[in-house]
Amino acid sequence: MIRMKSGELEHFVTCGQMKLLERRADEDGLSYYQMMENAGTQAAQLILQYCGLAEACEKIAELTETETARQPIDLHQSAAAAVRDHRVKVAEAADAEGFYANDNDREEREAAGSEAAAASVETPLHAMIFCGNGNNGGDGFVVARLLCQAGCRVTVVLVNGEPKTEDARTNFDLLTELQVEILDLSRNEDVLIDQKDAPDLLVDAMFGTGFHGSLRGNGLKAAAYINRCHSEYQKKVFALDIPSGLGGDQVSSRQLETRSVQADWTITFHARKPVHLQHFATPYCGRILVADIGIDEEKLMTVEL
């Protein structure tokens, strides 16, 4: 569907239309699994790009061009260098801006030894990915795999237990071959309270277009943790498709879930959904990034399969 905004045409699809497009794409040869892989790959590349890690992003692009893209490949050493370089630049910038209060503080830091400084730089970027038990969580598992292969430290939080759909399960199982930390809120509701340090970036892959109503239970706890990291520690937040708590077809603020995830960027797949076009959703969606997952809408909506 198309709407006019500021004199320009803006493309969007409803959640129902998106489900129809996915079904027709699957019937036409683009499997649900491949769409999930495409979605997660595009999201991982955009996350690294907007975190200033272009080299690591390029490594993901190289990975997806191989025939063994579904299998873990050791890219840690080269891609992690990009993450470390980024941390060095941040540390140097902070130092130049007077991060250390005075010369005594600087001497004290230097006296702590080069090993401690090196350890700080060597620490990889920490990404925490919150995954639901449906296909939006499956997209999150793909992101987790690729960020790990790109040299990030990755923690996956299972918000409502292990995945229930076949494709999401396949991508979850691939994580067992990697050094990815798995936390299960359904087994231990205190796992987020036990976290000592806030991650560098957080990814909301809990509900996507399938969400209706209000946040509750573990979903509410996860959203609260994400928003706290965002507001108190200025950590980057990315939402996959739709920030959890918002309905994809929501066009009225009368039943707005004010505890919804507040993202800096929302990476939506194929096209914007109605909620992305609403002013009331801007504080939750942040900047909208549309990721191509391979769906040919013009063909699939006009040709009978």
C-alpha positions in Angstrom: 0.0 0.0 0.0 1.1 3.6 -0.6 0.3 6.8 1.3 1.3 10.4 0.6 3.6 12.1 3.2 5.2 15.5 2.7 4.6 15.3 -1.0 6.3 11.9 -1.3 4.8 8.4 -1.7 5.5 6.1 1.3 5.2 2.3 0.9 3.8 0.2 3.7 1.9 -3.1 4.2 -0.4 -4.3 6.9 0.5 -7.3 9.1 -2.1 -9.4 7.3 -0.7 -8.4 3.9 2.8 -9.3 5.1 1.7 -12.8 6.2 0.1 -13.2 2.7 3.3 -12.1 1.0 5.4 -14.4 3.1 3.1 -17.3 2.3 3.1 -16.6 -1.5 6.9 -16.1 -1.4 7.3 -19.5 0.2 5.0 -21.1 -2.4 7.1 -19.3 -5.1 10.4 -20.8 -3.9 11.6 -18.4 -1.3 11.3 -20.5 1.9 10.3 -19.2 5.3 13.8 -20.3 6.5 15.5 -18.3 3.8 13.4 -15.2 4.6 14.4 -15.6 8.3 18.1 -15.9 7.3 17.7 -12.8 5.0 16.0 -10.8 7.7 18.6 -11.7 10.4 21.5 -11.1 8.0 20.2 -7.6 7.0 19.6 -6.7 10.6 23.0 -7.8 11.7 24.7 -5.8 9.0 22.6 -2.7 9.9 23.4 -3.1 13.6 27.1 -3.2 13.0 26.9 -0.3 10.5 25.1 2.0 12.9 27.4 1.0 15.7 30.3 2.2 13.5 31.8 -1.2 12.8 31.9 -1.2 9.0 34.7 -3.8 8.8 32.8 -6.3 10.9 29.8 -5.6 8.7 31.8 -6.5 5.7 32.8 -9.8 7.3 29.1 -10.7 7.6 28.6 -9.8 3.9 31.5 -12.1 3.0 30.0 -14.9 5.2 26.6 -14.8 3.5 28.2 -15.0 0.1 29.6 -18.5 0.9 27.8 -21.7 0.3 28.1 -22.6 3.9 26.4 -19.5 5.3 24.2 -21.6 7.6 27.2 -23.2 9.3 29.4 -21.4 11.9 32.6 -20.0 10.4 35.5 -18.6 12.5 35.6 -14.9 11.7 36.4 -13.9 15.2 40.0 -12.8 14.9 39.7 -10.5 11.9 36.3 -9.1 12.7 37.0 -8.6 16.4 39.9 -6.3 15.4 37.3 -3.9 14.0 35.5 -4.0 17.4 38.7 -3.4 19.3 39.7 -0.5 17.0 36.3 1.1 17.7 36.9 0.8 21.4 40.3 2.3 21.1 38.9 5.4 19.3 36.2 5.8 21.9 38.8 5.6 24.7 41.1 8.0 23.0 38.3 10.5 22.4 37.3 10.3 26.1 40.8 10.9 27.2 41.3 13.9 24.9 38.1 15.4 26.2 39.4 15.4 29.8 37.8 12.1 30.9 40.5 11.8 33.5 40.0 14.6 36.0 43.7 15.6 36.5 47.3 14.6 35.9 47.3 12.6 39.1 44.4 10.5 37.9 46.2 10.0 34.6 49.4 8.9 36.4 47.3 6.5 38.6 45.8 5.0 35.5 49.2 4.6 33.8 50.6 3.0 36.9 47.9 0.4 36.8 49.9 -1.1 34.0 49.6 -1.7 30.3 48.0 -5.1 30.8 44.9 -3.7 32.3 44.6 -1.1 29.6 45.1 -3.8 26.9 42.4 -6.0 28.6 39.9 -3.1 28.4 40.6 -2.6 24.7 40.4 -6.4 24.0 36.9 -6.6 25.5 34.6 -7.3 22.6 31.4 -5.4 22.0 28.7 -7.0 24.1 25.3 -7.5 22.4 22.3 -8.8 24.3 19.5 -10.1 22.2 16.0 -10.7 23.6 14.2 -13.5 21.7 10.6 -14.6 21.8 9.6 -18.2 21.1 8.2 -17.4 17.6 9.7 -16.3 14.3 10.7 -12.8 15.5 12.9 -14.7 18.0 14.2 -16.7 15.1 15.3 -13.5 13.3 17.1 -12.7 16.6 18.9 -16.0 16.7 20.3 -15.3 13.2 21.4 -11.9 14.4 23.1 -13.5 17.4 24.9 -16.0 15.3 26.3 -13.4 12.9 27.3 -10.9 15.5 29.1 -13.6 17.4 30.9 -14.6 14.2 31.7 -11.0 13.6 33.7 -10.8 16.9 31.0 -9.6 19.4 30.3 -11.1 22.8 26.7 -12.2 22.5 24.1 -13.0 25.1 20.7 -14.4 24.1 17.8 -14.0 26.5 15.0 -16.4 26.0 12.0 -14.4 27.1 9.4 -17.1 27.0 11.5 -20.3 26.8 12.9 -22.1 23.8 11.5 -21.5 20.3 8.3 -23.2 19.2 8.6 -22.8 15.4 10.7 -25.1 13.3 12.8 -22.5 11.5 13.4 -20.6 14.8 14.5 -23.9 16.4 16.9 -24.6 13.7 18.6 -21.2 14.1 18.6 -21.6 17.9 20.4 -24.9 17.6 23.1 -23.4 15.5 24.0 -21.2 18.5 25.1 -24.3 20.4 28.2 -24.5 18.2 29.2 -21.0 19.1 30.3 -19.1 22.3 26.9 -17.6 22.9 25.6 -17.2 26.4 22.0 -18.3 26.8 19.8 -16.9 29.6 16.3 -18.3 30.1 13.8 -16.0 31.8 11.2 -18.8 31.9 13.5 -20.8 34.1 15.0 -18.0 36.2 13.2 -14.7 36.5 16.2 -13.1 38.1 18.7 -13.5 35.3 18.5 -9.9 34.3 18.8 -8.7 37.9 21.9 -10.8 38.2 23.6 -8.9 35.3 26.5 -6.9 36.7 27.1 -4.6 33.7 24.8 -3.3 31.0 25.5 -4.6 27.5 26.8 -2.2 24.8 23.8 -2.8 22.6 20.4 -4.5 23.0 18.2 -6.1 20.3 14.5 -6.6 20.8 13.4 -9.7 18.9 10.5 -10.7 21.2 7.2 -10.4 19.4 7.3 -8.6 16.0 4.1 -8.3 14.0 2.4 -11.0 16.1 1.9 -8.8 19.2 -1.5 -7.7 20.5 -2.6 -6.2 23.8 -0.4 -5.2 26.7 3.1 -6.3 27.8 3.0 -8.7 30.8 5.1 -11.3 32.6 8.6 -11.8 31.2 8.0 -9.6 28.2 7.3 -6.7 30.5 10.4 -7.4 32.6 12.6 -7.6 29.4 11.2 -4.4 28.0 11.8 -2.6 31.4 15.4 -3.9 31.4 16.0 -2.7 27.8 14.5 0.7 28.5 16.5 1.1 31.7 19.8 0.4 29.8 18.6 2.9 27.2 17.6 5.7 29.5 20.1 5.4 32.3 23.2 4.1 30.5 22.6 5.5 27.0 23.0 2.0 25.5 22.0 1.5 21.8 18.7 -0.3 21.3 17.6 -2.0 18.0 14.1 -3.4 17.5 13.4 -6.1 14.9 10.3 -5.3 12.8 8.3 -3.6 15.6 9.3 -2.5 19.2 7.7 -5.0 21.6 4.5 -3.5 23.1 3.3 -1.9 19.9 0.9 -3.6 17.5 1.9 -3.6 13.9 -1.4 -2.4 12.6 -1.9 0.1 15.5 -3.0 3.5 14.3 -4.5 5.0 17.5 -2.8 6.1 20.7 -5.9 5.4 22.8 -4.6 1.9 23.8 -0.9 2.7 23.6 1.3 0.5 25.7 3.5 3.2 27.3 5.9 0.5 28.6 6.9 -0.6 25.1 10.5 -0.9 24.1 12.1 2.4 23.3 14.4 1.8 20.4 17.0 4.0 18.7 16.4 2.1 15.4 13.7 -0.2 14.3 14.7 -2.6 11.5 11.5 -3.6 9.7 11.4 -6.2 7.1 10.3 -5.7 3.5 8.2 -2.6 4.2 6.9 -0.3 7.0 3.9 -1.4 8.9 1.0 1.0 9.8 2.3 1.7 13.3 5.6 2.9 11.9 3.8 5.8 10.2 2.1 7.1 13.4 3.5 10.1 15.3 2.8 8.6 18.7 5.1 5.6 17.8 8.1 7.7 17.1 9.5 7.7 20.6 9.4 3.9 20.5 10.5 3.2 17.0 13.3 5.8 16.7 14.6 5.8 13.2 13.0 3.3 10.8 15.3 1.2 8.6 13.7 -1.0 6.0 15.5 -4.3 5.2 15.0 -6.2 2.0 14.4 -9.9 2.6 13.9 -10.9 -1.0 10.1 -10.6 -1.4 9.0 -9.4 -4.8 5.7 -7.8 -3.8 4.7 -6.6 -7.3 4.9 -10.1 -8.6 3.4 -11.9 -5.6 0.4 -9.5 -5.2 -0.5 -9.7 -8.9 0.3 -13.2 -10.0 -1.9 -16.1 -9.0 0.4 -18.9 -7.7 
